[in-house]
Structures are given as C-alpha cells and as structure tokens.
Amino acid sequence: MIEGLNKIFESRVRLGIMSVLMVNDEIDFNSLKELLNVTDGNLASHIAGLEKNEYIKVMKEFVGKKPKTSFAATALGKKAFQDHLTALENLLNQHN
Amino acid sequence: MQFKVLFNMENSKQHLEALSGIKDLMEKSTKFISLSGLSGVIAGITALVGAFLADLRIEHYLNNTYTKTRLEMYLSENLMEKLALELFVIAISVLIISITFGILLTMRESKKNGQHIWGKNSKLLLLNLIVPLIAGGIFCLILMYHGLFYLLAPATLLFYGLALFNCGKYTLGEIKYLGVLEIILGLLSAVFIGKGLLFWAIGFGVLHIIYGGLMHFKYNNKPQNA
C-alpha cells in the first residue's frame, strides 16, 4: 500500500468489478463481461484474484441445464473498496 | 522539485480518471442510460403537430355547431361524435409515432453504450414507468365514461408526471425535473379548465422538445470513455 491506495485495485478491471458490485447485490459473468468490455479469460483471472483475497464471493447455480456464475462483494471487499476510494479522494484534495 | 510537481499532476490525473470510471460503471450497471434525447424532441414535435391539428378540427366543428333549430341540434350531436373520433385518431397517431421513434432511437443509443435494450435495468425502468401510466390510462377511460372530458388533460399530465418522477432512480436522474414540471402543469390545467389543449401542447410538446434537446447536447457531445 502506497499512500493508502490498495494495490489490488491498481488494475482497471479489478477496480471495475468492485465498482459494479458496490451498487449491485450480485451480477452474472456475462453482464459483467459486457459492462467492463473485457475477454472471458481476462475477466476470469481478475475474478480469481479478487476471490483469493476474499473481496468477492462466487455463486454457481443452474438455470435450467445451464450453469450460471454470479458474484457478490463481501463485507471485507466493500470495506477495502471504500478505503481505496477515500485514499483516492484524499490524494486529489492534497494536490489541488 | 519541478519533476515532483509534474509527477503529482500526472498522478492526480490518473486518480481523477479512476474516480470518473468508477462513477460511470456504477451508473451504467444500475440505470438504463440509453434513453435517447432526440426521441424526446421528435415526440415533442409530433405532439405539437397533433395539438395543432386537434385545434383546427375543434374550431371547424365549433363553427358548425352554432346552430339554432332542433334538427340542427340533432345533427350537431352527431358532429360531436365525429369530432371525438377524429381527436381520438389524432391522439393515437401521435402516440404511435412517438413510441416508434422512441424505440428506434433508444435501440441505436443502447448499441452505442453497449447496454442491452432488454436487460435488467431497462425492465426495471419500464415497470416503474408503466404502472402509473396504466393506472392513469384506466382513470382517463373512467373519466370519459362519466363524460368528464375537461379533466382528461389534467389527468394525463399528472399521471405522466408521476410516472417520470418515479423513473428517476432507473435512468438519468434529470427526468425527475421533467416529471415535476408535468405535475405542475397538470395541476394548473385542472384549475384553468377549457385550456386543456394548450396545457397538453406545453406538457407533451414544448417540454419534451426542451428536455430532449438538453439531454441530447449534455450526453451525446460527451466524449466516449474507453
């Protein structure tokens, strides 16, 4: 951590995933992919990173015969994102 | 020293971009932001043309009904029915033209924004729009059933305004202001009975053109974020 910024959110995709999950209770893989405009593989690797840090939880269910994966932010993830936002805002206020 | 200032400036530009990216994503993932401003302008123009035509027809029939004899009174009753039918046709045409253009332009806009036209957010928007509108529509039919035609303009404006106000959470928030203005117009037109067509033309014509134009220039001239 430098100046309170969270290293995990340095990636645009990971920051994006958390932004979406802050305002949506849950979201499925394909909607997230379209919102962020990234490839399957790219999204999957960033999801895995966030899951490893326990910032998000992954839910798998079957809709009919199709598997559907959705994600939700954990309390830990929300706190980390909030802290990151505060740090960003503080930095901006310092410089301006 | 100079280098450090430059470095900081570069950094804060990055932070600003990150923050605006976060805000955009939050908005895009919870609201249907692809309602086209241009479709508002077209709906407004169509409504004004419709109101003008309606006014012409009303004038035409009123001039024909300054009649005295009983036979002519009877004829004028028939004329009133014809007028009501003509006004109904005009109103339905306005509605169909507005909705068609609205859907077409919104499809174009949502393609541009990469947003599904029939996704979670547009469904929420439609649901919140349609419940007050259906209630209003049925209420207007009941008013007509009771012959209270002079309350149609206030009722349509009021229910439409409430529907728009209700949608503020599910699309661009500015639509709330349009909703409030329609509600005020609806209440005013309930006071000034007989000026229904004028209020109707302002509410559905002029306000749509102004609001649609403002939204078009505010959001369509914005450079697209990558």
Chai-1 contact restraints between the chains, C-beta under 6 A:
chainA,res_idxA,chainB,res_idxB,connection_type,confidence,min_distance_angstrom,max_distance_angstrom,comment,restraint_id
A,G16,B,L25,contact,1.0,0.0,6.0,A-B,restraint_1
A,S19,B,I22,contact,1.0,0.0,6.0,A-B,restraint_2
A,S19,B,L25,contact,1.0,0.0,6.0,A-B,restraint_3
A,S19,B,M26,contact,1.0,0.0,6.0,A-B,restraint_4
A,V20,B,L25,contact,1.0,0.0,6.0,A-B,restraint_5
A,V20,B,S29,contact,1.0,0.0,6.0,A-B,restraint_6
A,V23,B,M26,contact,1.0,0.0,6.0,A-B,restraint_7
A,V23,B,T30,contact,1.0,0.0,6.0,A-B,restraint_8
A,N24,B,S29,contact,1.0,0.0,6.0,A-B,restraint_9
A,L35,B,S29,contact,1.0,0.0,6.0,A-B,restraint_10
A,L88,B,H15,contact,1.0,0.0,6.0,A-B,restraint_11
A,L88,B,L19,contact,1.0,0.0,6.0,A-B,restraint_12
A,L91,B,H15,contact,1.0,0.0,6.0,A-B,restraint_13
A,L92,B,S12,contact,1.0,0.0,6.0,A-B,restraint_14
A,L92,B,H15,contact,1.0,0.0,6.0,A-B,restraint_15
A,H95,B,N8,contact,1.0,0.0,6.0,A-B,restraint_16
A,H95,B,S12,contact,1.0,0.0,6.0,A-B,restraint_17
